């Protein structure tokens, strides 16, 4: 056997997520270039040389996690800014006002910090649903970090109060096609470009059908937000005669290269259309729950899974759910339906892990390349350090991974055969410097927009007693005004 690039030895457990869901104890993995070339639990690879050897004693190895809906480019500069009391409409309005003010340089650094966090916590593949403004510049962050990504430019041609540019339909179609032809296959094939109409509510039938046609033409995909509140569903029915997903089916917009994000507010007829067309889905439990969207009752995830729909996980954004750790999404999705449906058989730990790995990859059209640890698949994998307290005792590694651990126990991350996280630190950027850089960007952004919110509790500052300080907004230096 030729010299391997990376050899991972003595792994306590390897959760392969292959078709049989095989778990290997005391395993070894060989990586050559960007592919897995061998996985075994015997000693046949003991003498096989490699350029880099990783001792994975007391580690659990899993496929790289997939985050199928993460607005990656703008949130970190103002993370934690918004109070809980904002409605979705208020929140979205503030978000896009802030993003509109961002420069190319600012969006590059905030994207790089978000990607750094995602990789450090084990997420190796992401889908950004079209919210990056300066893709040319931000593509450098994807290249530098080594992350695998699906990108695009979201477009809309129907009126909305959201501060986003509404385009003429022909212009919106041109933007989607330009994005696909320009970016699909970039970064040595790690970047895929999709058509991204914002939602069925904000895109015309012509724009939606054109997006599907582009995906078919270029062998790529389509994603759109599919989280309708009840009043919007009623308006959709009044205008088009059917519920949103039924209309998408009648218009020919559904199919295996389509991923609908959020999936709240669906009824049984819409689940049937999704299942019968082999359409894919992404759920974002933290974002839905934080915005009070009755996720357990309004998202028919168990029903979709029972119909063999491929559904992955997303986290939405770092100033919406505020948490972009895909591990936390697995944890939530394994809990909320048990409670909401009063049925402990709902969404097992094993199912949650499938959603974060093999099913998540399938939802992004990448199931043949990633999502499981198998010979000839891309070398995207995560090593968890189980010597930490939350992993003990290590009896059932799937239970520990989903219910006990989170991304903070990630030790090593490999994407496309490249080590991007080692010893819990990024190999591609000075993290401390990057954090400081984004902190300054956030201060400048708040100063330019004037957007701030009062603390609900009094804050003592520079010797002032809390009893003498009322809840106040912050100025751009982080001080009370």
N, C-alpha and C positions, 0 to 999 in steps of 0.2 A: 504494500500500500504506500502511495506517495506521502510525502511529508504533509501532515495536516496543518491548517492554520491555527486551530484552537482545539485543545483536548480538555474536556471537563471530566474529572474523575471522582469516584467515591461519593456520588450524589446520594443522599439519604433516600430521597424519593424523586422519581421523574414522572410527572403527570403528563403523559404523552398527548392526551386528548385525541388519539387516533380513533378509527372507526370502532374498535373494541373498547375504547377508553382504558387502555392498558396502563397500569402503574408499575414502574420498575424500581426495585430496591437496589441500593448499592450499585448504581448504574454509571456508565461511561458514555459520553457523546463526543463524536468527532465532527469537526467542521472544517471544510476545505473551501476556501473562497467564501462565497455567500450562501453555501448549501450545507445541509446536514448530510454527512456521508456514512455515518454508522451510529447505532444506539444499541447497547448491549448491557446485560447484567452479569456476564461471565468475565473471565480474565483474558479473552482472546486479544484485546486491544492493549494489554498491559505494557507491551514493549513497543507499541507504535509511537514514533516520535512526532512532536508537534512544535511549531514555533512558539506557542504560548500554552502552558498547562495551568489549569485552574483546579485547585483542590476544593471540591464541593462537599467535603465532609460536613455533616450537620446542616446541609442545605436542601431545600426543595426546589426543583427546577420545573418551570411551567412555560408554555408558549407565551410569547409576548402578548400583552393585552391589547384589545381593540377598543377605541373610544369612537363610536360612530356618529357623535354629534357634539362638537366642542368648538365654540367660537373662540379661536385661539389668539387673535391678534391684538385685542384692545383692552382686555379687562384688567390685567395685572396692575396697570398704572393707577387704577381707582378701586381696587378690590376692597370690599368692606365699606364702601362709601354709602350705600343705600340702606335706609331703615327698612325694617320688616313690614311697615304699614303700607308701602307702595303697592298699588295694583299692578297687574301685568302691563296695562296700557301706559301707566305713569313710568314704570321702570323702563320699558322699551324706548319711550320718548327720550328719557335722560341718556340712556346708553348710546343712542345713535347721534345725539347732539354732541356728546363727548367724543365719539369716534370721528365725527366730521371734522373736528379740530386737530386731529392727529396728523403729524408730518410723516414723511417716508421714514426718516431716521427713528422717530418715536415708535412707529408701528413695527419696525424691524426689531428693536430691542425688547419691546413688550412681547412680541411673538417668540423671540429666543428664550425669554424667561419662562413663558408658559410651556414651551416645548421642553425646556430643562426640567421643570417640575414634573411634567407628564412622564418623561423618560426615567427620572429618579424614582418614580413610584410604579414603574413597570409597564407603562403604556408605550408600545412601540409603533402602533399604527393609529392614525387619527383621520377623521373627516371633519374639515372645517366647512360649514354650510354656506360658503360664499361671502362671508363678512369681511374678509381681508381686502383692504382698498388697494394696496400697493404690492401686488403679487410679484412683480419683477424684483423688487427689493427684498421682500420677505422670503422669496425663494432661497436667498442666501442663508437665511436661518435654517431652512430645511436641509440645505446642503451641508452647512457647518455641523449641525447636530446629528445628522444621519437618520432622522426619523422617517418613517414611512407615512405617506399622507395622501388623502384625496382632497383636492382643492377645486375651486370654481369661483364664479362671481354671481351673487344672487341678483335677480332681476325681477321687476314687477312692472305691469302696464295698466294697473287699475288704481284708482285713487285710494289713499290712506292718510291718516293723520300721523303715521310714523314718519319721522324726518329722514326718509330715504328717497333717492331720485327715482321718480316715475318716468319710464321711457316709452317711446312709441314702440309698438309691438315689433316692427321690423328691426328697429335698433336693438331691442332686447335680444332678439334671436341672433343678430350679428354678434353681439357681445358674448353670448354663450358659445357660439361656434369659434370665435377668435380665441377664447380662453382654452377651449379643448385643443385646438390645433397648436397653440403656442406652448402649453404646459404639459400635456399628456406625455408621459414617458420621461420627464425630466429627472434629474438627480439619479442617473444610472437606473432608471426604471422604477425608483421608489415613489415617485409622484405620479398620481393619476388625476386627470381633470374631468369633471362631470358637468352636465347641465344642471343649473340650480335656480329654477323659478322659486320665488320666496314662499308662496303657499297657493293653494287652490283658490283662496279668497282674494288674493291680490294679483293673480295672473289670469288672463283671459284664456278661453278654450283654445284659441289659436296659439298662444304662447306655450301652453302646457303640451299640446300635441306636437309642436315644433321641438320642444325639449326632448320628448321621447324619440322623435325621429332622429335628432342629432345623436342621442345615445346609441340608437340602433346603427346609424351610419358609421360611427367611429368606434363601435364595440366598447363603449364606456357606459356610464350610468347617469341616473337622475336622482336627485333628492329634493325634498321640499318639506316645510313645516306642516304638520297635520295635527294641530291641537286646537279644535274649534270649541269655543264656548257655546252654550245652548242658544243664545240669541243669534249668533252668527250662523249656526246650523239652520235655524228657522228661516233666516234671510236667504240662505243658499237654496233651501227647498222652494221658497217662494219664487226665486228668480229662475231656477233651472229644473224644478220639478222632482228632484231627488236629493238625497243626502250627498255630502261631498265625495266620499269614496265611490259611491255608486255612479256618480257622474264621471269620475276619473275612469272607471271601468268602461262605461258606455263610450267615452271619447277615445278609448284605446291608449290611455296613458299609463296603465298598470303593466306589470311584468317583472321577470326576474332581475332585470337591470334597474329596477326602481326601489329606492329605500325611503319609506315614509317615516318622518321623525316625530317623536312624542307619542302619537297614537292615543290621545285622550279624546273622549267624546264620540267613540265609534259604537254603532249598534250591531246586532247579529248579521244584518244584511251586508254591512261593510266588511265584517270579518270574513264572510263567505266570499266576497269579491277578492279580498286580499289573498285568501288561501287558494282559490281556484285559478288565479293568475300567477301564482308563485311569486307574488310581490314580497319584498323584504321590509323589515321594520327596525326601528331604533326607539327604545324607551329611555327617558331621562328621569328616574324616580326622584332624585334630590330636588331638581328644579321644579317639578310638578308639585311636590309636597310643600316646598317653601312658599310657593305662590298659592297654596290652598286650593288646588285643583281637584281634590278628591280622587287621587291617583288610583287607589285600590278599587274604587267602584266605577270610575269613568274610563279606565284603561282595561280592555278585555285581554290582557296578556295571557292568562291561563287558557282562555278559549283559543287564542291564536296558536299557542304552543301545542295544544291538543290537536290542532289541524296541521301540524308540522310546518308552520310558518317559521322562517329563519328570522329571529329577532335578536339584535345586539343591544349593547348598552351605550348610553351617552351621559354626559354631565352638563351639557349646555354651556355655561360660561362661568368664569371665576368671579363675576360680580352679579350672578343670578343665584345659582345653587351655592356659589362661593367656594365649593370644593370640586376639584377636577380629578380627584383620585378615583380611577375606575374600580379599584378595590372597594371603595365605599359604596359605589353604585351596585356592585355585586351583593354587598351586605344588605343594603336597603331592599333590593328586589327580592331577596330571599326571606325577608321579614314581613314586608308590608302586606302582601297578599294573604299570608297566614293569619294576620290580625284582621285585615279588612274583610276577609271572607269567612273568618272563624273556622279555618280548616288548615291543620298543620301539614297536610299533604301538598299544599300549594307551593310551587317554586322551591324545590330542594336546593341544598348547597351545590349539588352536582349540576343541576340545571343552571343555576346562577353562574357557575364557572364556565359552562358551555357558552352562555351568552357573552361572557367576557373574552372568550377565546375562539373556538372553532365556529360557533354560530355567528358570533360577531364578525369574523372574517368572511363567512359566507354572505352575510347581509351586505358587505361592502364589495361583493364580487371577487373576493380574493381567497376563497376557500381552497383553491387548488395550489396556492403558493404559501400561505401562512395559516396560523390558527391551531396547528398541531405540530408535535415534534415527531417527524417521520423522515426517513431517508429520502433525499432529493428535494425536500421542501426547503424554503428559505430559512436561514439561520437567524430567526428572531426568537429570543428566549430570555427568561428572567430567572435569577437565582435569589432565593429568599434565605436569609440567615435565621435559622430556627433556634439559635442559642439565646435568643431574646425571650423574656418571660412570657410574652403573649402566645408563644408557640408551644409551651410546655403544658402537659406532656404530649409528645408527638405520637398519637395513636392513630388518628384518622387525618391524614394531611389535608384532605379536601375540607373537612369541618374546620380545622385550624385556619386554613387559608381564607375561607369565606367569612367565618363568624368571629374569629379572634384577631387575625392579622390585619394590617393595612399596608399602604405603600412604604411606610417608614422602615419596614424590615427588609426592603430590597437591598441587596448587596451589589449585584452585578447585572448589567443589562447588555445584551448583544443584539444589534440590528443589522441584518444583511451581512452577517459575519464580522461585524466591527464592534469592538467593545466601546460602548458610549458612556457607561456608568461602571465605575470600579471602586470598590470599597465605599460605596454610597456617595461618591463624588463624580461629577461630570468630567469627562476627559477632553471635552471640546471647548470649554470656556471657564474663565475664572468666575465662579458663582458669586463670591462676595462682591467683586467689582460690578457684576451685572445687576445684582440686587440694588446696589447703591445708585447705579445709572437709572434704573426704572423708578426708583424713589424720586429722583430729581425730575424725571419726566412727568410723574403724577402731580407733583407740586405745581409745575408750570401749567399743566393741563387744567387743573382746578382754578388756577389764577386767571387763565385766559377765558374760561367759560363762566366763571363766577358761580359754579354749581357747588353747593355745600348743604349740609344738613346738621341740625342741632343734635348734640348728644342728649339722650333721654335722661341721663344722670348728671348731677353736678360734678365738675372736675376741678381739683385743686392744681394750681399752676404757679410755680416760682414763689412758694411760700404762702400763697393764698389759701385760706381755710375753705374746705368744701361748703361749709354752711353759708359762706358769703358769695358763692359762685352759682349762678343760675345756669341751666342747660343752654349752651350756646353753640353756634356754628364754629367751624374751624377756619382759620385763615390758611394761606398757602404754606406756612411754615409748620403747620400742625398745631398751632397754638389757638386758644380761644380768642374770639374777637371781643 
